[in-house]
Amino acid sequence: MPIQRDALLSAYLDACETELRAFKPGNVSIYSEAHDMTVEDFRRSAAASGPFLCDSDLSLGEKIYHATRATREVVPCNTNLGIILLAAPLFQAFQEIREGETLRDTLRRVLGATTQTDADWTYKAIRLAQPGGLGESPDQDVRDAPEVTLLEAMRFAEHRDRIAYQYTNSFADVFDFAIPRYHRKLSQWGDKEWSAVAVFVGLLKHIPDSHIERKFGARYTGIVASRMAQIDKALSVSDRPEQVMPLLREVDAEFKSGGINPGTTADLTVACLLAVRLEALLGQRKRKTGCFLEA
């Protein structure tokens, strides 16, 4: 039987909620709100954007725009543009998967087939969301009508934006690093929220956060990486990750006092959690039917 839209929506809402319930230093979570955003802002954003992201009748660009527009109708700030930009191709890939393909196989095909119309819808979404530190670009500025496909537009931004980098590198950070790390920690601890913490910490340890660097340049890059290495080491030797809570609280307070918000890394964490759930749904569908049916 086909995977119904409510199963996809449940996967998305669960991924967003798990990320909120993971203590991510500097970012909004149930443990600590900041940056003029609340946990409920993110929950409302997920509930508003989800139905459009899961709509198989919408193109990739339409998913991005309508999910963004729905979000701005329920919250006054940019809570989830990065999440939407990452989630939309994953849902599109799920909906277009062919027998014998993996989710990532189809994702490569979806990203390679983006159009100028997809770019136009996405530019409109970005203008609507008004992300902090947007600035101007000499090539394919989002304030202008695009003259290239969405993938080509992302190539202009990949050197300064890690979400654009996912588009041009088939979500390498998600599939090559985050998902394997998530499964290792889930096997070790049996807790999806702490596994999400480990994903966030690992990503931020190795990859400078685009959101931070748009605001501060490289001023805090070394400091952030060093603090994540400290947390990562503490987590690696612990069978009970909750023992690391005092250190998480210390780093969280330090980051938030300086306005340091690893927002891009949080978005990548959601993408990891969503991809894990979509892969699980594909596995269930294959076991039940022996074939792939349209979602």
GUROKOL-906439 format. One line per field, with one value per residue (C-alpha): residue in one letter; x, y, z. Coordinates in Angstrom, 2 decimals. Each point is the difference from the previous one (the first is absolute). Last residue first. Layout:
REM residues N
type	(A  ...)
px	(X  ...)
py	(Y  ...)
pz	(Z  ...)
This chain:
REM residues 295
type	(A  E  L  F  C  G  T  K  R  K  R  Q  G  L  L  A  E  L  R  V  A  L  L  C  A  V  T  L  D  A  T  T  G  P  N  I  G  G  S  K  F  E  A  D  V  E  R  L  L  P  M  V  Q  E  P  R  D  S  V  S  L  A  K  D  I  Q  A  M  R  S  A  V  I  G  T  Y  R  A  G  F  K  R  E  I  H  S  D  P  I  H  K  L  L  G  V  F  V  A  V  A  S  W  E  K  D  G  W  Q  S  L  K  R  H  Y  R  P  I  A  F  D  F  V  D  A  F  S  N  T  Y  Q  Y  A  I  R  D  R  H  E  A  F  R  M  A  E  L  L  T  V  E  P  A  D  R  V  D  Q  D  P  S  E  G  L  G  G  P  Q  A  L  R  I  A  K  Y  T  W  D  A  D  T  Q  T  T  A  G  L  V  R  R  L  T  D  R  L  T  E  G  E  R  I  E  Q  F  A  Q  F  L  P  A  A  L  L  I  I  G  L  N  T  N  C  P  V  V  E  R  T  A  R  T  A  H  Y  I  K  E  G  L  S  L  D  S  D  C  L  F  P  G  S  A  A  A  S  R  R  F  D  E  V  T  M  D  H  A  E  S  Y  I  S  V  N  G  P  K  F  A  R  L  E  T  E  C  A  D  L  Y  A  S  L  L  A  D  R  Q  I  P  M)
px	(3.34  0.27  0.78  3.37  0.15  0.12  -3.21  0.39  3.81  0.55  -2.39  1.59  3.47  -1.18  -1.54  3.31  1.88  -2.46  0.58  3.78  -0.27  -2.14  2.45  2.93  -1.87  -0.91  3.68  0.91  -2.40  1.59  3.41  -1.32  -1.29  3.23  -1.06  2.73  -1.57  2.91  -1.99  -1.64  3.29  1.21  -3.37  -0.14  3.59  -0.70  -3.33  1.58  2.81  -2.50  -2.04  2.92  -1.15  -3.18  2.11  -0.07  2.41  2.53  3.48  -1.01  -2.37  2.79  2.22  -2.78  -0.65  3.64  0.17  -3.13  1.70  3.04  -2.07  -1.92  3.18  1.69  -2.92  -0.75  1.49  -0.26  -2.60  -2.31  -3.54  0.35  2.51  -2.46  -2.73  2.44  1.20  3.61  0.17  1.94  -1.03  -3.35  -0.87  1.08  -1.85  -3.23  0.19  0.79  -2.95  -2.23  1.19  -0.97  -3.51  -0.22  0.86  1.17  3.43  2.56  -2.22  -1.46  3.52  1.15  -3.20  0.31  3.68  -0.80  -2.77  2.07  3.21  -0.39  -3.75  -0.59  3.31  -0.02  -3.49  0.47  3.01  -1.47  -3.25  1.73  2.43  -2.96  -0.88  3.60  -0.02  3.12  1.81  -3.26  -1.59  0.63  -0.47  -3.41  -1.16  1.09  -2.04  -3.04  0.27  1.39  -1.21  -1.62  -2.17  1.78  -0.07  1.45  3.30  1.04  3.67  1.32  -1.65  -1.59  -0.45  -2.12  1.40  -3.24  -2.54  -2.80  -2.56  -1.96  3.09  1.22  -3.35  -0.10  3.52  -1.16  -2.98  2.27  2.65  -2.56  -1.14  3.60  -0.08  1.33  0.84  3.41  -1.44  -2.71  2.46  2.41  -2.92  -1.08  3.31  -0.05  -3.33  1.32  -1.02  -0.89  -3.64  -0.42  -0.24  -1.99  -1.97  2.94  2.22  -2.47  -0.22  3.78  0.16  -2.53  1.60  3.26  -1.45  -2.83  2.41  2.06  -3.11  -1.08  -0.38  0.11  -2.11  -3.60  -1.47  -3.31  -0.43  3.75  0.00  -2.71  2.03  3.13  -1.82  -1.60  3.34  2.07  -2.63  -0.60  3.70  0.09  -3.21  -3.32  -2.46  1.97  -0.94  2.25  1.85  -3.33  -1.53  3.13  0.37  -2.74  0.58  3.75  -0.29  -2.43  2.48  2.86  -1.83  -1.06  3.65  0.51  1.85  1.37  3.57  -0.47  -1.75  1.74  -0.67  -2.92  2.34  1.10  3.65  3.18  0.77  -2.30  -1.91  -2.19  -3.73  -0.34  1.81  -2.35  -2.99  1.16  0.71  -3.32  -1.88  1.65  -0.60  -3.61  -0.50  1.33  -2.31  -2.92  0.73  -0.72  2.69  -1.48  -1.29)
py	(8.36  -1.87  -3.66  -1.69  -3.78  -3.03  1.19  -0.23  -0.31  2.71  2.40  -0.54  0.64  3.12  1.22  -0.63  1.94  2.86  -0.07  0.10  2.77  2.06  -0.34  0.95  2.98  1.14  -0.12  1.96  2.73  0.06  0.37  2.92  1.67  -0.12  3.10  2.13  3.12  0.40  -0.78  -2.78  -1.74  0.09  -1.04  -2.98  -0.92  -0.17  -1.77  -2.63  -0.50  -0.53  -2.39  -2.34  -2.59  -0.27  -1.94  -3.14  -2.47  2.82  -0.01  1.37  2.57  1.75  0.00  1.45  2.72  1.09  -0.23  2.15  2.63  0.00  0.28  2.96  1.77  -0.57  1.35  2.95  2.89  -1.75  2.46  1.21  0.04  -1.97  -2.21  -0.96  -0.92  -1.91  -2.21  -1.13  -3.76  -2.56  0.65  1.39  -3.22  -2.18  2.06  0.01  -3.73  -0.80  2.11  -1.89  -3.29  1.48  0.55  -3.42  -1.98  -3.60  1.03  -1.96  -1.08  3.50  1.39  -2.11  0.67  3.76  -0.04  -1.89  2.52  3.11  -0.76  -1.34  0.42  3.38  1.73  -1.29  1.29  -0.74  2.32  3.01  0.05  -0.65  2.85  2.39  -0.94  0.58  3.59  1.99  -2.17  -1.61  3.32  0.20  -3.77  0.37  2.08  -2.77  -2.51  2.30  0.41  3.21  3.47  0.76  3.10  2.49  0.47  -3.50  1.22  -2.20  0.95  3.21  -1.03  2.30  -0.43  -2.77  0.53  -0.98  -1.87  2.06  -2.84  1.59  0.83  -3.56  -1.43  2.16  -1.14  -3.59  0.39  1.54  -2.68  -2.75  1.83  0.04  -3.76  -2.77  -3.28  -0.61  0.49  -2.57  -2.52  0.35  -0.36  -3.15  -1.69  1.39  -1.64  -3.26  -1.21  -3.56  0.79  3.68  2.89  3.06  0.65  -0.72  2.23  2.88  -0.51  0.20  2.95  1.93  -0.80  1.87  3.30  -0.32  -0.49  2.97  2.18  -1.11  2.69  3.21  2.39  1.06  -3.49  -1.46  1.54  0.01  -3.78  -0.41  2.18  -2.07  -3.30  1.51  1.16  -3.10  -2.47  2.10  -0.14  -3.79  -0.43  -0.41  -2.85  -2.28  2.18  -0.94  3.32  1.82  -1.90  0.50  3.77  1.00  -2.75  0.49  3.76  -0.36  -2.29  2.39  3.00  -2.19  -0.62  3.74  2.56  3.45  -1.33  -2.28  -2.99  -2.54  -3.58  -0.63  1.04  3.17  0.07  1.09  -3.47  -2.63  -1.88  -2.37  0.35  2.52  -2.39  -2.81  2.26  0.89  -3.64  -1.11  2.67  -1.08  -3.73  0.67  2.05  -2.86  -2.48  2.44  0.16  -3.67  -2.56  -2.13  -3.54)
pz	(-2.07  -3.30  0.38  0.26  0.03  2.28  1.56  3.75  0.26  -2.63  1.70  3.40  -1.39  -1.77  3.27  1.81  -2.67  0.49  3.75  -0.31  -2.61  2.39  2.88  -2.22  -1.46  3.52  0.97  -3.13  1.12  3.46  -1.64  -2.03  3.17  1.98  1.99  1.61  1.51  2.42  3.14  -1.97  -0.67  3.60  1.42  -2.37  0.80  3.74  -0.45  -2.24  2.54  2.81  -2.20  -0.79  2.53  -2.06  -2.50  2.14  -1.59  -0.05  -1.50  -3.41  1.50  1.92  -3.08  -2.11  2.57  -0.03  -3.79  -0.15  2.16  -2.26  -3.17  1.43  1.07  -3.34  -2.00  2.30  -1.98  -3.37  -1.30  2.76  -1.40  -3.23  1.83  2.71  -2.49  -2.19  2.87  -0.36  -0.64  2.06  3.60  -1.08  -1.81  2.90  2.59  -2.01  -0.72  3.64  1.15  -2.46  1.54  3.35  -1.32  -1.68  3.12  -0.16  1.32  -2.03  -2.89  -0.22  0.12  -2.93  -1.96  0.41  -0.96  -3.21  -0.78  0.72  -1.89  -3.54  -0.42  1.66  -0.68  -3.57  -0.82  -3.71  -0.27  -1.84  1.96  3.31  -0.67  -0.36  3.58  1.06  -1.23  -0.87  -2.57  -1.16  -1.00  -3.77  -0.25  1.62  -2.95  -2.37  2.00  -0.07  -3.76  -1.49  -1.02  3.33  0.45  2.23  3.77  0.34  -1.45  -2.92  0.05  1.59  3.29  2.54  3.73  1.53  3.48  1.72  -2.08  -1.57  -0.13  -2.86  -2.03  0.51  -1.08  -3.14  -0.89  0.48  -2.34  -2.65  0.46  -0.49  -3.14  -1.23  0.31  2.22  -1.70  1.56  3.46  -0.62  -1.50  2.91  2.42  -1.82  0.68  3.55  0.77  -1.39  -3.43  -0.98  -0.72  -0.73  2.44  -1.05  3.20  2.27  -2.12  0.21  3.76  0.33  -2.41  2.16  3.36  -0.55  -1.23  2.54  2.91  -1.12  -0.25  3.47  2.61  -1.98  2.05  0.68  0.38  -1.26  -3.47  -0.55  0.25  -2.64  -2.39  0.59  -0.61  -3.12  -1.39  0.68  -1.17  -3.12  -0.82  0.27  -1.98  1.78  -0.58  2.35  2.97  2.93  0.08  -0.21  2.93  2.13  -0.17  2.45  2.58  -0.14  0.42  2.89  1.75  -0.72  1.43  2.94  0.85  0.17  -2.08  0.90  -0.36  3.02  1.53  2.24  1.02  -2.35  -2.79  -1.80  -1.06  1.75  1.34  -1.53  2.69  -2.03  0.60  -2.82  -2.38  1.02  -0.66  -3.52  -0.90  1.49  -1.93  -3.24  0.52  1.01  -3.16  -2.09  1.73  -0.43  -3.72  -0.44  -0.83  -2.72  0.64)
